[in-house]
Amino acid sequence: LDNANHLKGQLATALEDAKRRLEDEERKRQSLEIHAHTIEVELESVKVQLEEESEARLDLDRQLIKANGDAAAWKSKYEAECIAHIEEVEEFRRKMQQKITEYEEQLEALLNKCSSLEKQKSRLQSEVEVLIMDLEKATTHAQNLEKRCAQLEKMNIELKSKIDEITILLEASQRDLRQKIHDLQKLQYEYEKV
């Protein structure tokens, strides 16, 4: 009976530990789900930003092409006047070259930014994949713990049933022992009388 009670206590402790580990794993799983969702939101934001930057880059390309076209048109149209107005033409050419340089610098900056955003997107995708794997592992572990808890609860119920049976047998044996002692005392009394 002592062994059974001891085993029952051990199983109850194991059950509580398993439940506690299950709760810890559930909290970890929920935390990973939240983190994964946050990363996905950030990734979506980066995608949107990348699309906006790409559109801005295309717009600058169009502006640059238009500026080059305008410069060529102005050059063709006023080439004859340039001879008479060389200083004015040189100033205009300098301004146009400055604009072209600015557009090229902006385009280069946008290309660098797009490259950086692509790297960031790749890094975030890798983090999401790792988090998804961690989440899958945590979910599997939680499921295993749930199965173990169910097994321990079943064993606990079986042991409780056996302990109840042993208790009933023990009480019956004790009653029988008391009756036999009573009978023995009665026989001794009668023997002493004889």
C-alpha positions in Angstrom: 0.0 0.0 0.0 2.9 2.4 0.8 4.5 1.5 -2.5 1.3 2.2 -4.3 0.8 5.5 -2.5 4.5 6.4 -3.3 4.0 5.4 -7.0 0.8 7.4 -7.0 2.6 10.5 -5.7 5.4 10.1 -8.3 2.8 9.8 -11.1 1.0 12.8 -9.9 4.3 14.8 -9.8 5.2 13.6 -13.3 1.7 14.6 -14.5 2.0 18.1 -13.0 5.5 18.5 -14.6 4.2 17.3 -17.9 1.3 19.8 -17.7 3.7 22.6 -16.8 6.0 21.8 -19.7 3.0 21.7 -22.0 1.9 25.1 -20.8 5.5 26.4 -21.3 5.6 25.0 -24.8 2.2 26.5 -25.6 3.4 29.9 -24.5 6.5 29.5 -26.6 4.4 28.4 -29.6 2.1 31.5 -29.2 5.2 33.8 -28.9 6.7 32.3 -32.1 3.3 32.7 -33.9 3.2 36.4 -32.9 6.9 36.9 -33.9 6.3 35.2 -37.3 3.2 37.4 -37.9 5.3 40.5 -37.1 8.0 39.4 -39.5 5.4 38.8 -42.2 3.9 42.3 -41.7 7.4 43.8 -41.9 8.1 41.8 -45.0 4.9 43.0 -46.6 5.9 46.6 -45.7 9.3 46.1 -47.3 7.6 44.7 -50.4 5.4 47.7 -50.7 8.3 50.1 -50.1 10.3 48.2 -52.8 7.5 48.5 -55.3 7.2 52.3 -54.5 11.0 52.7 -54.9 10.8 50.8 -58.2 8.1 53.0 -59.5 10.1 56.1 -58.4 13.1 54.7 -60.2 11.1 54.2 -63.4 9.7 57.7 -63.1 13.3 59.0 -62.8 14.3 57.0 -65.8 11.5 58.6 -67.7 12.5 62.0 -66.5 16.1 61.3 -67.4 15.2 60.1 -70.9 12.9 63.2 -71.3 15.7 65.5 -70.1 18.1 63.9 -72.6 15.5 64.2 -75.3 14.8 67.8 -74.4 18.6 68.6 -74.4 19.0 67.0 -77.8 15.9 68.9 -79.1 17.1 72.2 -77.7 20.6 71.6 -79.2 19.2 70.8 -82.6 16.7 73.7 -82.5 19.0 76.4 -81.4 22.4 75.3 -82.8 22.4 78.2 -85.2 21.6 80.6 -82.4 24.3 79.1 -80.2 27.0 80.7 -82.3 25.5 84.2 -81.6 24.6 83.4 -78.0 27.5 81.2 -76.9 27.5 82.3 -73.3 23.7 81.8 -72.9 24.0 78.4 -74.6 26.9 77.4 -72.4 25.0 78.4 -69.2 22.0 76.4 -70.4 24.2 73.4 -71.2 25.8 73.6 -67.8 22.4 73.6 -66.1 21.1 70.7 -68.2 24.3 68.8 -67.4 23.8 69.6 -63.8 20.2 68.3 -63.9 21.3 65.1 -65.8 24.0 64.6 -63.1 21.5 65.0 -60.3 19.1 62.6 -62.0 21.9 60.1 -62.5 22.9 60.4 -58.8 19.2 60.0 -57.7 19.0 57.0 -60.0 22.1 55.5 -58.5 20.9 56.1 -55.0 17.6 54.5 -55.8 19.4 51.5 -57.3 21.4 51.1 -54.1 18.3 51.4 -52.0 16.5 48.8 -54.1 19.5 46.5 -53.7 19.4 47.0 -49.9 15.7 46.4 -49.8 16.1 43.2 -51.8 18.7 42.0 -49.2 16.4 43.0 -46.4 13.6 41.1 -48.0 15.8 38.0 -48.4 16.9 38.2 -44.8 13.3 38.6 -43.5 12.2 35.6 -45.7 14.9 33.5 -44.1 13.9 34.6 -40.6 10.2 33.7 -41.4 11.3 30.2 -42.7 13.3 29.6 -39.5 10.4 30.8 -37.3 8.0 28.5 -39.2 10.3 25.5 -38.6 10.6 26.5 -34.9 6.8 26.8 -34.7 6.4 23.3 -36.3 8.8 21.8 -33.8 7.1 23.5 -30.9 3.7 22.3 -32.1 5.0 18.7 -32.4 6.5 18.8 -29.0 3.3 20.2 -27.5 1.3 17.4 -29.1 3.7 14.8 -27.7 3.4 16.3 -24.3 -0.4 16.2 -24.6 -0.2 12.5 -25.4 2.1 11.9 -22.5 -0.3 13.7 -20.1 -3.2 11.6 -21.4 -1.1 8.4 -20.8 -0.2 9.5 -17.3 -3.8 10.4 -16.4 -4.9 7.0 -17.6 -2.2 5.3 -15.5 -3.2 7.5 -12.5 -6.9 6.3 -12.9 -5.8 2.7 -13.2 -3.6 2.9 -10.1 -6.3 4.7 -8.1 -8.7 1.8 -9.0 -6.1 -0.8 -7.9 -5.5 1.1 -4.6 -9.2 1.2 -4.0 -9.4 -2.6 -4.5 -6.4 -3.2 -2.2 -8.0 -0.9 0.4 -11.2 -2.9 0.3 -9.2 -6.2 0.6 -7.2 -4.7 3.5 -10.3 -3.6 5.4 -11.8 -7.1 4.8 -8.6 -8.8 6.0 -8.5 -6.5 9.1 -12.2 -7.4 9.9 -11.4 -11.1 9.5 -8.3 -10.8 11.7 -10.3 -9.0 14.4 -13.0 -11.8 14.2 -10.3 -14.5 14.5 -8.6 -12.8 17.5 -12.0 -12.5 19.1 -12.7 -16.2 18.4 -9.2 -17.1 19.7 -9.7 -15.1 22.9 -13.1 -16.9 23.4 -11.4 -20.3 22.9 -8.7 -19.4 25.4 -11.2 -18.4 27.9 -13.1 -21.6 27.5 -9.9 -23.6 27.6 -8.9 -21.9 30.9 -12.3 -22.8 32.3 -11.8 -26.4 31.4 
